[in-house]
Amino acid sequence: MEEGKLRIEKFDGKYFGFWKMKIEDYLYQKNLYLPLTSKPSGMKEEEWKVLDRQALRVIRLTLAKSVAYNVKDVTTTVGVIKALSNMYEKPSAMNKVFLMRRLFEIEMNDSGSAPEHINEFNSIISQLASVEIKFNDEVRALILLSSLPRSWDTVVAAISNSSEKSKLKCDDVRDLILSESLRRKNSGESSGGAYFSEGRGRGRQQRGAQRGRSKSRGRSKSKGKVNIVCWGCGVKGHTKRECPNPKKKGGSNHKNHDDASSSVSLASSDEIGDALILSVDSPIESWILDSGASFHSSPCKEIFQNFKSGKFGKVYLADDEPLEILGKGDVMIKTSSGSS
C-alpha cells in the first residue's frame, strides 16, 4: 500500500508485531487512530461510523489476500485488529512452538547478508516477546552468536573470549558482527574455512605436508628463484616464460607443456620433495600440487565434484593458525596441454 510518501508492505502472516506497529503509526499520522480504541462519548454515531470505516479501509488494503480472507466478515477496526491478534499473536502453545523452532533453526549462510540475518533474528525475538516469551540480554547474545556459520567460528571465539568475566551484551555482539561483515565485504573475503581434495600421490600426514609447504614458501621468498628449473631449457634460475633460449615445440623433452597465460614452475627442497606450482590469473583458482601431499586445499567450493560437507578436523597455517575443514571432494585440473 502506498499513500503519499509512506509505504506499508502487505501483511502475509509473517512479522505481525512489526506490521501492527507500522499500521498504528500510519493511522495516527492520518488522524484515524480513534477507531483503534472505542467511540468517544461526544462523537455522533454517523461520524463514528465514517471514521471507523476509513480506518478499516486502510487496514484491509495492507492485508494479503490469504490473510484478508480470514477477516472479510469483520466490519470494525477494533474487530479486525483483535481477530488478527488472536490468529498471529495469541500466546498459544502452537504459536510458541512455531516461533521457538524458527529461532533455533535460524542460521546465516556463508554468503548471506549479516544485516538481513540480524533483522530476521530481531523479528523472531520480538514475536516471541509478544507471546510472553522473553530472553535476557546475555541469552539473546549467545543465540545470535550460535546462529553464525562455521566460517565465522574465529569471530565467535574472539567475541566470546573478549567478554571473559563480564556478560555478553546483545547490542555489542550485533555491532561487532556488522563491523566484521563490512570488513569482509571490503576485503573480498567469503569464508574462513577450507575445502579439501584428497591427493592421489604418495601419502603423508596432512599437518606435516601443510607445514612443509609453508616452509618451502618461506624459503622461496629469501632465495628467490635459485631452485626454480626452466621447463624450456632445463637451466635453473628462471621460468619457461622468462627463458632466454626457448626451444621450438617438439624439440624438448617437455613438449607437452606448452607456454600459456599461466606459468608453470618446478620447485624442489630436501624436506618436501618436488612440487608443481601453478600460477593462474585468478588467485581463487590457484593450486599448489605437492606430489608428497595426501590432501590439497581450496576456499572455492564450486570447483569440487562429489563434494561432501562435514567436519573433517583442522588444517594449520604457517603461523599455526587453525582453519576448519568444511568438506571433501574431487577436483579435475587441466594443464595447458589439455591433459587432466
Secondary structure by P-SEA (a helix, b strand, c coil): ccccccccccccccaaaaaaaaaaaaaaaaccccccccccccccaaaaaaaaaaaaaaaaaaccaaaaaaacccccaaaaaaaaaaacccccaaaaaaaaaaaaaccccccccaaaaaaaaaaaaaaaaaacccccaaaaaaaaaaaccccaaaaaaaaaaaaccbbbbaaaaaaaaaaaaaaaaaacccccbbbbbbbccccccaaaaaaaaaaaaaaaaaaccccbbbcccccccccccccccccccccccccccccccbbbbbbbcccccbbbbbbccccccbbbbbccccbbbbccccccccccccccccccccccbbbbbcccbbbbbbcccccc
